Amino acid sequence: RNTHAVVVVYKGQIVAEKYAKNIYPSTPLLGWSMTKSVTNALVGILVNDGKLNINEPAPVAVWKEQGDPRGKITLDQMMRMSSGLEFGEVYGPFADATYMFYASKSMANYAASKPLQFEPDTKWAYSSGTTNIIARIVRDQVGGTLVDVYNFSRQRLFDKLAMNSFVIEPDPSGSFVGSSYGFGTARDWARFGLLYQNDGVWNGERILPEGWVKYSTTPTPVAPKGEYGSQIWLNAGAKDDPSNKVFPSLPNDLYYMSGFNQQIVAVIPSRDIVVVRLGVTLDNAWSSDQFIKQVLDCIE
């Protein structure tokens, strides 16, 4: 199944940890779309600083021309993947995601050039393009250069959590790829999960605004199964049937960071547990639902 690393944190302490051959506790591993949740944290810090307001139109320069309907899209709608922007999260020849990641100089420019396909807040559609626009907004708000955003992320987030390995790689334009290119050790990914389990507080210091974790883990109204909050996946279930959820065997209060090839940082507040799994599973051989259920059974 190509699992590279597993870390289980119970009541704030590592109770289980295992690595594949040639993978170590010091090995940074790619989280793919789990990086979106790190982008959520950086936005939260800027909201706390008063530099961003999620309920105002997103500060995207090319949308500001008079009569452009995209100019009304709020940062909240982008964070919740309900902006209405056209973007196909498909990985194949000539698809949006493939072109953005592997053929565009600026991923944010590519995504921001897409037209409005739906009225905002009427349809939920997962989009790495939207997150990369948000990443550039973060960069611009902290000074406008890659050095600025590197220093900001280190000083305000990674260093405070002792996420010493963590880095988010940039695209050729110098904007960090907030949708996908985050690397960190399994322990650093666990630390990030613990930050959210602790309501954004670390060692007594509030890193994220009060109420930010609740906002981030509240289901997006148009997500069919209540499966998405603000750059974070949920197991809340459908409004009319909470049992209709992504992970049937796991509690409804589970929220998680999820990435390609079955990366996951799962946080279950009711069980005081964080489970990290990193690997390169290329098929359906890995079941996070089954694995985390077995971990919960072992602890019980």
Number of C-alpha atoms within 10 A of each C-alpha: 13 14 17 21 23 21 22 23 21 16 12 15 10 15 11 12 16 16 18 12 8 7 14 14 15 13 17 20 21 24 30 22 24 27 28 29 25 25 26 22 26 24 25 25 23 18 16 16 11 9 13 19 18 15 11 13 18 23 20 18 10 12 18 15 10 7 9 12 14 24 17 16 24 20 23 18 23 25 25 27 28 26 28 22 25 19 22 15 15 13 12 10 9 11 13 21 22 16 16 20 18 10 12 16 15 22 30 27 18 20 23 23 12 14 14 17 13 14 14 20 20 13 19 20 19 18 24 26 30 28 29 28 26 28 25 27 21 25 23 16 17 19 12 15 16 20 14 14 23 17 13 18 24 17 12 16 20 20 13 15 19 14 19 15 18 20 19 22 17 17 20 12 15 17 27 28 29 32 28 25 19 25 21 21 23 31 24 23 30 26 22 24 26 27 20 24 21 16 18 23 17 17 10 8 9 14 22 25 17 14 11 21 22 14 12 24 24 20 25 24 19 17 22 16 22 24 24 27 24 24 27 25 23 28 27 26 24 18 14 8 10 14 17 17 20 18 21 15 14 17 18 19 16 20 27 25 25 22 20 17 20 23 25 24 26 25 24 20 18 11 15 14 23 30 28 25 26 25 23 15 16 12 9 9 10 17 11 18 13 14 13 20 16 13 14 15 9 8 10 7
